[in-house]
Amino acid sequence: MWRQSFGLLEKSYISGVPGSFLLGKDLRIPLYPVPLCSAVVDVAIQDYVADVASELIYQNKSHTSSEVIFVFPLTPHMTIYSFQALNEDAKVQAMLQDEMQQLHKATKGQENWEYLQHQSEHSSEVFACFLGSLSPGKEMVVTLRYVQELPRKPDGAAQFLLPATLHPHWNYYTWNCLNNKPHYSLLLTASLQSPRGVANAEANCALTPLIYTAQDCSTAQVSLAETPPRDDFELLVYYGDPTEVSAVVEKGDPGAPVGSLLGDPLVLVTLSPSIPYAMPGQCQSGEFIFLLDTTFLEHAQESLLFLLKSLPLGCYFNIYCYGATSVGIYPQSVEYTQDNLIKAMQRIPSTSSRLGDADLLGTLHTIYNTPQPQGHARQLFIFMTGLPPDKEDVAAEVRRHRNSHRCFSFCFSEDSVALAMALARDTRGEATYVDSDKKLALVVLNCLKRALKPAAEGVSLSWTLPLGLEAEVLGGTPRSIFQGEHIHLYAKIRGEAQDMKVATGVLTLQFSLNGQNVTHTIQFPLCPRGDGRLAGHRLAARCLLRMLLAEAVSGSGDEPRQRAVEISLTSGIICPFTSYVGVRTSQRVTWYQGPLTLLPPHQSLVACQILQLRGSIRGSSCFPKSISIPPGWLTAVQESWLAIQRLTHDIAALAQNGAHSKAPKPPPPSISSLEYVDPKFVFSSQIFGPWVSNAIDVCQELVALQNVDGSWTLSSSLASALQVNEAEIKGKMPGEVTEPSIWATVLAVTWLQKQSRYYQDPCELLEAKAVTWLCSRAGESCFPDLHRMASSLLSPVRPTLTSSGPLFPGSPVSPFFFLSVDLSSCLTPMVPLSLPHCSVPARQVSGGSQHPP
């Protein structure tokens, strides 16, 4: 269970403990959690950023001393700036140091990192620090401080989730099943602040009444009122009228030099434009650029086919094979049309025989120097079979252009995972590790579905400030914001005004949405606020450090590096030019020779660093984790299930017809072993991979024949793909059909729907395009009759037609009749096992709000 919550871990030297094993000469000692006794958490939330200060007390309840380490998971929007651990023997403090000037490297405790990296299944970076030995019955007090950006919910609420390390509710040792209370105490207090006013605070457990600490309701406090929930603690903070742009001025550090990042006031800006839902299959804007390693092409022809066929009408696209040349299939992106797609597929090299000197970096240079179609958000799909030798330059180049595009990166080797994650993180994209060619098509298509969300284009900010003041957005403003995104920006205010306490500023957000210009303007007070914890300044430092890293890698001299080191050391935020070191200070000891005096504390260095766990490779994937299946297990399960179905079928027939009646023939055996599989079993099939891969192989021929507008052409090739006679499908075309393509498209969609539920994921976008095309050509009223005719033609099994409503939520398409085989008569409900369990309280929402968490 420590893999989920981490916290304080101890080495277990017990012989025979599961998890310990020999690898060569190294003995990996398993790590187990030290019980948490109490947690005190102080959260300061300012609009959509939070500063969290926590004190955790652990106790060694074993009878022997144990070496302990502290492990804390980090999310992409979180960063630690202070850590300390204290017991009666010593104090350990995490310190930042310049990588170039470190005199000593801490190695004590380093052997624990290898075990963490091999055994953890956690999906993120972690902060880990070796703390030394903890005596029996003694306590370890850990003080941890971090800052983070908070998600903005659609209703405008700021969402704060308490990390599992501070509330390890799912560990077996932390909850008492007898009284339904945890073995540890949790005291949580939240200070809330916003110039728009704090309207309400809600949680999934009881809270104390909201106490306002300012007359204008701009600040308030709330605390946990009772036992914490037996779930992740979630706090939602609602402010005044939700706006699509918000701004808060945070005061700087009085002790920092004027003109420095920490010394000047900072504006925290959140952009959350309201973008309506886009109907799948309809024309959409967007520029999709695919960067393919030529060695990748040998294994991904079918995946590339599904990907290109699933693009929407109205978009632009281009393909770069950077192992063969840094020039694209087209000089610049072209409109997604039938002719352009056919030409592109013909120009793609089929093998890696054309390898040249071009690399990923050169291809990126070419793309960034190519004009972007106006009104089309640029998105890059980067496929990497290996780690490029100039990985730092590649990451820096993408980071420099992070505001102009979004990256979806796919890697096929573990050594390129870090680069893939960096490219995705810097551009608000996604990174995926693909460990099998068979999974690739589904993985890429799942990412494409998220990439097809509509976006606000041409985003810009303009400021109106009093005379003598100016604002600079650190890192710039992204050109596009996609549906569901909220962007955190940090603007530094320079200059002086006559009276900052009463002065106000005006911030204007402008963008284009569906060809229409949209403008949002807010007025905000310039009087700096804040409690001195500098949450916004530290997050701004992290943003600025990423910019300086790109400048340093590009060869801009030593100044960017020196400035990055200075900002990192003063803000407490780590960067690639600094590193953590644990400074262990022993308690003072008495000197008994001569006069009684105290020696200076003895100091030593212990291992302390940010780790990228290997378990995070598959955790970052869009595809569900694969489960290790014994050989022949899947076939055995299918055959067993078929046998059960036949048995229940015979029993049902025996009861209905009498004991002496002739038993009906059992259902014929299924060649694919899928037709008679329990629907619940089918629903979880994505985990197993091969079933979906086989489905993709089967429908590949049909997908290749689809036109870019979503239709199919009635031809002999289509008849071959559907495994029917061409003359038969032409002869049975209904007379009311005015275009053969309408009948061909209905046949193709019906065939996809009737074959297997496994086609739903890989063919969802293709079906959406087809349904949209049919709506525009045939009208909605023809669907049921045409579908019934197509089903009887293609399927020997008489289908049960059920109305499933629109193909997609929110779609204007009228109910379309989907094909399903009614197997309810031959299935017997499974009786669930009765397992002992602890009662779990129902999820509660405090405050009686209309906004559920």
LUMROBA-830120 format. One record per residue (C-alpha): residue in one letter; x, y, z. Coordinates in pm, whole numbers, padded with zeros to 5 digits, always signed. Each point is the difference from the previous one (the first is absolute). Layout:
REM residues N
AXYZ;...
//
This chain:
REM residues 853
M+00000+00000+00000;W+00295+00236+00043;R+00013+00018-00378;Q-00304+00229+00010;S+00054+00226+00302;F+00373-00034+00077;G+00090+00218+00302;L+00255-00139+00247;L+00129-00343-00102;E+00217-00239+00198;K+00225-00284-00110;S-00116-00348+00093;Y+00280-00249+00068;I-00235-00283+00092;S+00100-00322-00171;G-00242-00120-00264;V-00190+00325-00032;P-00177+00011-00337;G+00168+00246-00228;S+00362-00057+00104;F+00213-00171-00259;L+00357-00036-00115;L+00123+00160-00320;G+00365-00086-00052;K+00177+00115+00315;D-00264+00257+00098;L-00259-00079+00263;R-00304+00223-00045;I-00165+00050+00336;P-00377+00062-00025;L-00144+00322+00137;Y-00310+00020+00215;P-00194+00301+00136;V+00065+00137+00346;P-00336+00074+00170;L-00115+00361-00013;C-00111+00133+00338;S-00117+00349-00087;A-00009+00248-00286;V-00043+00375+00031;V-00064+00175-00330;D-00025+00375-00060;V-00120+00091-00350;A+00005+00355-00137;I-00208+00027-00320;Q+00022+00318-00202;D-00233-00016-00298;Y+00142-00301-00189;V+00337-00053+00172;A+00068-00161+00336;D+00278-00011+00256;V-00005-00308+00224;A+00190-00028+00327;S-00020-00337+00173;E+00141-00164+00310;L-00007-00382+00008;I+00085-00205+00308;Y+00098-00366-00048;Q+00084-00255+00270;N+00210-00314-00026;K-00223-00259+00167;S+00235-00290-00066;H+00243-00142+00256;T+00311+00076-00201;S+00161+00305-00151;S-00070+00058-00367;E+00158+00204-00273;V-00268+00226-00145;I-00050+00212-00310;F-00271+00251-00084;V-00166-00015-00343;F-00249+00257-00128;P-00171-00025-00343;L+00005+00313-00216;T-00269+00096-00250;P+00089+00207-00310;H-00146+00315+00159;M+00171-00037+00337;T+00347+00089+00126;I+00167-00031+00342;Y+00187+00295+00147;S+00075-00113+00357;F+00059-00334+00175;Q+00125-00092+00346;A-00012-00310+00220;L+00077-00005+00372;N+00036-00269+00266;E+00183-00015+00330;D+00325-00102-00166;A+00033+00232-00297;K-00158+00248-00238;V+00003-00048-00377;Q-00061+00300-00224;A-00024+00000-00379;M+00225+00269-00146;L+00043+00117-00358;Q+00351+00035-00138;D+00157+00104-00326;E+00085-00309-00202;M+00327+00156-00118;Q+00120+00096+00349;Q-00097-00304+00208;L+00304-00118+00192;H-00139-00328+00129;K-00259-00237-00135;A-00230-00173+00246;T-00004-00377-00047;K-00135-00123+00334;G-00343-00148-00064;Q+00049-00004-00377;E-00057-00377-00017;N-00370+00053+00083;W-00066+00185-00326;E+00056-00312-00212;Y-00260-00194+00195;L-00250+00285-00034;Q+00052+00025-00374;H-00041-00375-00057;Q-00290-00074+00236;S-00216+00311-00010;E-00302+00026-00227;H-00046+00370+00067;S-00055+00214-00307;S+00189+00317+00081;E+00322+00151+00126;V+00069-00029+00372;F+00203+00193+00254;A+00206-00247+00205;C+00231+00062+00296;F+00193-00246+00217;L-00049+00085+00370;G+00223-00249+00179;S-00098-00227+00288;L-00317+00019+00211;S+00009-00169+00341;P-00285-00220+00133;G-00291+00203+00136;K+00152+00328-00116;E-00163+00261-00220;M+00107+00173-00318;V-00147+00345-00067;V-00005+00093-00371;T-00067+00357-00112;L-00085+00036-00367;R-00096+00311-00198;Y-00101+00018-00362;V-00192+00219-00245;Q-00232-00105-00280;E-00234+00128-00269;L-00362-00100+00060;P-00238-00131-00265;R-00297+00218-00085;K-00329-00188-00016;P-00254+00086-00273;D-00210+00192+00253;G+00300+00216+00097;A+00095-00177+00323;A+00363-00050+00101;Q+00060-00369+00077;F+00249-00104+00267;L+00079-00368+00055;L+00193-00105+00307;P+00289-00230-00099;A-00023-00357+00123;T+00327+00046+00189;L-00174+00247+00230;H-00317-00211+00018;P+00092-00370-00063;H-00357-00123+00031;W+00048-00310-00217;N+00287-00156+00193;Y-00111-00308+00192;Y+00151+00118+00327;T-00155+00348+00006;W-00369-00080+00049;N-00179-00172+00288;C-00280-00214-00136;L-00165-00027+00343;N-00069+00369+00056;N+00043+00117-00361;K+00267+00250+00101;P+00362+00038-00110;H+00292-00085+00226;Y+00142+00347-00063;S-00135+00349+00059;L-00039+00258-00276;L-00028+00369+00075;L-00055+00209-00313;T-00052+00373-00025;A-00045+00193-00324;S+00040+00376-00048;L-00184+00124-00309;Q+00056+00324-00188;S-00127+00166-00319;P-00077+00362-00094;R-00328-00126-00151;G-00107-00119+00344;V-00021-00349+00150;A-00355-00124-00056;N+00009-00353+00139;A+00218-00298+00087;E-00107-00363-00033;A+00160-00336+00064;N-00085-00369-00006;C-00014+00008+00381;A-00122+00239+00267;L+00164+00343+00025;T-00027+00273+00258;P-00211+00303-00097;L+00179+00244-00228;I+00152+00283+00206;Y+00065+00324-00188;T+00305+00195+00114;A-00063+00309-00216;Q-00309+00220-00034;D-00004-00032-00378;C+00000-00383+00031;S+00327-00014-00192;T+00164-00223+00265;A-00142-00287+00202;Q+00097-00309+00198;V-00143-00349+00023;S+00111-00319+00177;L-00067-00370+00007;A-00282-00056+00248;E+00013-00373+00066;T+00161-00326-00098;P+00154+00027-00347;P-00174-00181-00283;R+00090-00356-00083;D+00085+00130-00343;D+00220+00266-00157;F-00072+00330+00172;E-00133+00251-00253;L-00060+00369+00071;L-00188+00223-00244;V+00025+00377+00041;Y-00255+00221-00174;Y+00064+00367-00062;G-00219+00285-00126;D-00150-00003-00347;P+00207-00246-00209;T+00194+00179-00271;E+00195-00130-00297;V+00305+00196+00114;S+00105+00080+00357;A+00289+00200+00146;V+00142+00025+00353;V+00298+00214+00105;E+00229-00172+00251;K+00238+00211+00202;G+00371-00075-00015;D+00250-00084+00270;P+00099+00318+00190;G+00343-00149+00065;A+00075-00068-00367;P+00175+00260-00216;V-00222+00241-00191;G-00019-00104-00365;S+00055-00369+00075;L-00260-00265-00071;L-00084-00050+00368;G+00018+00368+00087;D-00252+00147-00246;P-00380-00049+00003;L-00128-00272-00228;V-00332-00042-00180;L-00147-00352+00003;V-00211-00040-00314;T-00234-00290-00078;L-00150-00039-00348;S-00305-00226-00037;P-00190+00087-00317;S-00338-00165-00041;I+00020-00218-00310;P-00314-00184-00116;Y-00009-00369-00078;A+00090-00099-00356;M-00206-00268-00170;P+00215-00301-00096;G+00037-00049-00372;Q-00073+00361-00088;C+00242+00238-00168;Q+00261+00122+00245;S+00295+00233-00008;G+00348-00106+00100;E+00341-00077-00144;F+00126-00354+00061;I+00368-00070-00072;F+00135-00355+00028;L+00373-00053+00058;L+00086-00361-00078;D+00327-00177+00056;T+00055-00207-00316;T+00078-00308+00209;F-00343+00050+00151;L-00162-00032-00345;E+00095-00365-00025;H-00233-00085+00289;A-00274+00262-00017;Q-00159+00002-00345;E-00340-00102+00135;S+00020+00248+00289;L+00088+00281-00238;L-00293-00098-00222;F-00249+00018+00288;L+00150+00327+00119;L-00020+00179-00336;K-00346-00134-00080;S-00132+00122+00336;L+00093+00366-00056;P-00295+00237-00033;L-00102+00197-00306;G+00109+00362+00008;C+00339-00063+00161;Y+00351+00029-00145;F+00268-00270+00017;N+00357-00088-00098;I+00238-00290+00052;Y+00376+00007+00067;C+00213-00314-00015;Y+00298+00137+00188;G+00215-00309-00047;A-00007+00050-00377;T-00018+00378-00043;S-00083+00307+00204;V-00238+00120-00273;G-00369-00081+00032;I-00216-00196-00241;Y-00131+00344-00096;P+00199+00327+00023;Q-00254+00114+00257;S-00320-00137+00147;V-00283-00055-00248;E-00375-00030+00036;Y-00130-00344+00087;T-00154-00118-00328;Q-00027-00331-00180;D+00263+00087-00261;N+00247+00141+00253;L-00033-00307+00221;I+00054-00242-00290;K+00311+00188-00111;A+00135+00008+00354;M-00043-00376+00046;Q+00180-00063-00329;R+00296+00219+00096;I+00064-00159+00340;P+00302-00234-00016;S-00094-00355+00087;T+00338-00095+00150;S+00299+00163+00164;S+00224-00046-00304;R+00017+00378-00058;L+00168+00085+00327;G+00205+00315-00027;D+00162+00261+00221;A-00325+00177+00093;D-00115-00035+00360;L-00288+00102+00223;L+00157+00334+00089;G+00042+00101-00364;T-00359-00100-00075;L-00125+00212+00291;H+00195+00297-00134;T-00172-00046-00336;I-00346-00018+00157;Y+00045+00305+00218;N+00116+00199-00304;T-00309-00104-00197;P-00303+00231+00015;Q-00296-00123+00200;P-00347+00011-00165;Q-00193+00288+00148;G-00267-00105+00245;H+00134-00354+00038;A+00161-00113+00325;R+00324-00188-00064;Q+00046-00344+00157;L+00301-00228-00049;F-00010-00380+00021;I+00362-00111+00054;F+00092-00369-00029;M+00342-00099+00138;T+00145-00350-00029;G+00319+00103+00179;L+00165+00282+00189;P+00150+00267-00229;P+00362+00088+00083;D-00086+00371+00030;K-00288-00054+00241;E+00072+00316+00201;D-00008+00214-00313;V-00325-00164-00110;A-00163+00071+00337;A+00128+00360+00000;E-00128+00061-00355;V-00348-00124+00087;R+00002+00201+00321;R+00084+00320-00187;H-00307-00048-00221;R-00225-00137+00274;N-00261+00274-00044;S-00052-00070-00370;H-00102-00366+00014;R-00079-00311+00202;C+00196-00329-00010;F-00122-00357+00022;S+00316-00209+00029;F+00020-00379-00040;C+00312-00193+00094;F+00082-00364-00060;S+00310-00036+00219;E+00044+00069+00369;D+00302+00222-00056;S-00214+00254-00189;V-00275+00023+00263;A+00149+00301+00179;L+00024+00198-00324;A-00356-00093-00103;M-00133+00115+00336;A+00195+00325-00016;L-00136+00087-00346;A-00356-00069+00112;R+00032+00184+00333;D+00142+00316-00151;T-00275+00025-00262;R-00302-00117+00204;G-00015-00324-00197;E+00025-00369+00086;A+00278-00258+00003;T-00054-00370-00066;Y+00228-00299+00034;V-00095-00273-00248;D+00144-00342+00077;S-00172-00186-00283;D-00070+00069-00367;K-00342-00156+00043;K-00105+00266+00250;L+00120+00293-00206;A-00311+00065-00208;L-00232+00016+00299;V+00244+00208+00203;V+00041+00258-00277;L-00372+00018-00073;N-00083+00056+00367;C+00241+00293+00002;L-00143+00132-00327;K-00346+00011+00157;R+00133+00234+00266;A+00189+00202-00260;L-00322+00060-00194;K-00150+00217+00271;P-00088+00348-00129;A+00231+00287+00088;A+00004+00377+00039;E+00244+00135-00259;G+00210+00314-00011;V+00003+00048+00378;S+00144+00334+00114;L+00013+00207+00318;S+00010+00378+00027;W+00056+00206+00314;T-00120+00346+00105;L+00198+00114+00305;P+00056+00334+00177;L+00274+00223-00127;G+00344-00128+00098;L-00095-00369+00011;E+00042-00274-00255;A-00062-00376+00003;E+00209-00278-00155;V-00143-00352-00032;L+00274-00247+00090;G+00026-00260-00275;G-00251+00173-00227;T-00363-00084-00078;P-00106-00317-00186;R-00157+00061-00338;S-00266-00267+00048;I-00204-00125+00294;F-00188-00327-00041;Q-00336-00093+00143;G+00026-00088+00368;E+00342+00163+00043;H+00077+00269+00252;I+00327+00186-00042;H+00204+00143+00289;L+00212+00302-00088;Y+00226+00219+00214;A+00059+00365-00082;K+00266+00209+00166;I-00091+00363+00075;R+00274+00257-00049;G+00007+00363+00100;E-00176+00209+00264;A-00343+00162+00025;Q-00110+00288+00218;D-00237-00199+00218;M+00004-00377-00048;K-00256-00053+00275;V-00286+00149-00202;A+00135-00047-00353;T-00165-00248-00235;G+00102-00171-00320;V-00193-00130-00299;L+00078-00331-00168;T-00152-00088-00339;L-00008-00351-00145;Q-00062-00033-00373;F-00031-00312-00216;S-00180-00143-00300;L-00257-00277+00035;N-00166-00157-00304;G+00100+00301-00207;Q-00149+00250+00247;N+00210+00246+00201;V-00059-00023+00375;T+00111+00256+00262;H-00009-00022+00379;T+00107+00290+00224;I+00043+00007+00378;Q+00104+00269+00246;F+00217-00106+00293;P+00153+00183+00300;L+00374+00061-00015;C+00040+00002+00375;P+00225-00301+00069;R-00151-00273+00215;G+00133-00317+00154;D+00117-00151+00326;G+00369+00015-00086;R+00025-00366-00100;L+00067+00098-00364;A-00182-00291-00165;G-00043+00190-00326;H+00360+00124+00000;R+00137-00352+00045;L-00215-00136-00281;A+00110+00292-00215;A+00360-00090+00084;R-00061-00353-00130;C-00139+00146-00325;L+00297+00236-00038;L+00249-00280+00072;R-00135-00200-00294;M+00050+00300-00227;L+00356+00049+00118;L+00077-00368-00056;A-00097+00034-00368;E+00223+00308-00033;A+00293-00173+00168;V-00023-00308-00221;S-00018+00213-00316;G+00347+00142+00077;S-00091+00349+00122;G+00303+00019+00225;D+00033-00048+00375;E-00247+00271+00101;P-00319-00214-00029;R+00156-00274+00208;Q+00126+00236+00269;R-00335+00171+00021;A-00179-00337+00023;V+00223-00113+00287;E-00063+00326+00186;I-00377-00024-00037;S+00001-00368+00098;L+00201+00054+00318;T-00201+00302+00114;S-00345-00143-00076;G+00067-00358+00109;I-00120-00135-00336;I+00230-00260-00154;C+00119+00033-00360;P+00232-00207-00225;F+00299+00208+00115;T-00060-00068+00370;S-00045-00317+00202;Y-00118-00106+00342;V+00232-00122+00272;G-00110-00116+00342;V+00193+00164+00283;R-00018-00216+00313;T+00084+00181+00322;S+00051-00208+00313;Q-00118+00128+00337;R+00263+00182+00208;V+00214-00220+00228;T+00164+00097+00328;W+00380+00032+00019;Y+00123-00124+00335;Q+00373+00085-00014;G+00075+00341+00144;P-00278+00254+00047;L-00347-00123-00089;T-00068+00124-00348;L-00200-00118-00301;L+00162-00102-00324;P-00144+00129-00328;P-00256-00237-00151;H+00144-00273-00217;Q-00124+00022-00361;S-00004-00257-00278;L-00160-00028-00342;V-00272-00251-00086;A-00170-00085-00330;C-00286+00232-00094;Q-00132+00052-00354;I-00287+00001-00249;L-00049-00349-00146;Q-00176-00105-00319;L-00137-00342+00086;R-00005-00263-00272;G-00356-00090+00083;S-00106+00340-00133;I+00083-00104-00359;R-00316-00198-00048;G-00193+00215+00241;S+00024+00294-00238;S-00141-00196-00291;C-00340+00071-00152;F-00047-00378-00029;P-00106-00200+00308;K+00267-00207+00167;S+00047-00350-00137;I-00054-00294+00229;S+00233-00297-00006;I-00210-00297-00118;P+00121-00363+00020;P+00022-00176-00338;G-00332-00152-00104;W-00191+00172+00281;L-00210+00218-00228;T-00099-00292-00224;A-00091-00209+00303;V-00222+00275+00140;Q-00180+00043-00332;E-00057-00375-00040;S-00121-00029+00360;W-00241+00286-00049;L-00137-00156-00319;A-00050-00327+00186;I-00187+00178+00279;Q-00220+00178-00251;R-00086-00323-00180;L-00079-00166+00332;T-00230+00280+00117;H-00161+00005-00345;D-00080-00373+00028;I-00131+00037+00357;A-00227+00288-00100;A-00132-00200-00296;L-00053-00307+00221;A-00208+00197+00249;Q-00206+00158-00275;N-00066-00307-00219;G-00013-00271+00263;A+00242-00268+00105;H-00087-00234-00282;S+00001+00261-00274;K+00264-00006-00264;A+00282+00231+00096;P+00072+00278-00250;K+00329+00018-00179;P+00267+00197+00185;P+00123+00325-00154;P+00262-00059-00268;P+00359+00051+00114;S+00133+00347-00072;I+00310+00024-00211;S+00111+00323+00167;S-00112-00114+00348;L-00135+00350+00048;E-00363-00026-00098;Y-00108-00186+00313;V+00227+00168+00251;D-00165+00162+00301;P-00054+00374-00063;K+00172+00086+00328;F+00302-00200-00111;V+00001+00180-00334;F-00016+00338+00171;S+00339-00053+00167;S+00167-00141-00310;Q+00216+00307-00060;I+00229-00119+00277;F+00097-00312-00192;G+00110+00171-00320;P+00000-00289-00252;W-00379-00002-00042;V-00007+00365-00095;S+00305-00047-00222;N-00169-00284-00187;A-00308+00213-00050;I+00216+00275-00150;D+00160-00249-00238;V-00339-00123-00117;C-00151+00340-00071;Q+00316+00150-00150;E-00107-00076-00357;L-00335+00171+00050;V+00160+00305+00164;A+00239+00041-00293;L-00300+00040-00234;Q-00168+00279+00196;N+00009+00345-00156;V+00116+00299+00202;D-00356+00135+00020;G-00110-00318+00181;S-00173-00175-00291;W+00075-00324-00185;T-00027-00064-00371;L-00210-00296-00121;S+00259-00219-00173;S+00139-00349-00028;S+00269+00090+00254;L-00267+00089+00253;A-00184-00324-00069;S+00322-00193+00056;A+00065+00177+00330;L-00357-00075+00114;Q+00035-00361-00121;V-00318+00017-00210;N-00078-00024-00369;E+00020+00331-00189;A-00301-00080-00216;E-00204-00085+00308;I+00063+00326+00184;K-00065+00200-00315;G-00315-00195-00075;K-00142+00050+00349;M+00066+00373+00010;P-00331+00162+00104;G-00179+00196-00268;E-00032+00310+00216;V+00380+00032+00021;T+00105+00274-00242;E+00378-00057+00024;P+00181-00334+00002;S+00245+00149+00251;I-00282+00033+00253;W-00076-00373-00020;A+00372-00083+00008;T+00054+00213+00311;V-00297-00155+00181;L+00137-00346-00081;A+00349+00089+00125;V-00124+00151+00328;T-00232-00294+00059;W+00282-00245-00063;L+00227+00179+00249;Q-00270+00007+00266;K-00105-00361-00037;Q+00346-00156+00001;S+00119+00066+00351;R-00010+00250+00279;Y+00376+00021-00031;Y-00039+00222-00306;Q-00163+00275+00206;D+00326+00161+00110;P+00210-00019-00319;C-00295+00080-00231;E-00187+00255+00212;L+00130+00302-00191;L-00051-00173-00335;E-00361-00085+00085;A-00062+00357+00117;K+00113+00136-00336;A-00219-00253-00179;V-00311+00081+00204;T+00052+00372-00052;W+00033-00053-00374;L-00316-00215-00008;C-00195+00267+00188;S+00097+00258-00259;R-00083-00223-00300;A-00278-00243+00088;G-00188+00174+00280;E-00072-00142+00340;S-00329-00179-00066;C+00160-00259-00231;F+00234-00142+00261;P-00215-00274+00159;D-00118-00155-00329;L+00341+00015-00168;H+00171-00143+00302;R-00251-00286+00026;M+00052-00089-00366;A+00378+00013+00036;S-00009-00218+00312;S-00206-00271-00167;L+00234+00003-00298;L+00324-00019+00195;S-00091-00218+00297;P-00141-00353+00003;V-00104+00062+00362;R-00331+00180+00039;P+00091+00319+00184;T-00182+00167+00284;L-00034+00367-00088;T+00026+00233+00294;S-00006+00374+00000;S+00319+00123+00162;G-00056+00373-00038;P+00258+00228-00159;L+00333-00148-00092;F+00175+00255+00220;P-00125+00207+00296;G-00113+00340-00114;S-00014-00102-00365;P-00295+00132-00202;V-00019-00331-00188;S-00335-00169+00059;P-00012-00344+00168;F+00188-00248-00213;F-00088-00367+00023;F+00295-00207+00112;L+00036-00371-00053;S+00013-00228+00300;V-00053-00374+00043;D-00234-00081+00289;L+00180-00257+00214;S-00195+00064+00320;S-00195-00322-00039;C+00311-00216+00016;L+00186+00181+00276;T-00035-00080+00367;P+00070+00283+00247;M+00317-00051+00194;V-00040-00014+00380;P+00249+00240+00161;L+00233-00132+00266;S-00076+00108+00354;L+00320+00154+00130;P+00059+00148+00347;H+00039+00372-00016;C-00004+00309+00214;S-00291+00235-00027;V+00084+00305-00204;P-00187+00321+00072;A-00191+00160-00281;R+00159+00290-00180;Q-00108+00327+00158;V+00005+00356-00121;S+00015+00273+00257;G-00190+00321-00030;G-00291-00138-00200;S+00138+00144-00319;Q-00148-00040-00343;H+00352-00069-00133;P+00097-00365+00060;P+00372-00062+00035;
//
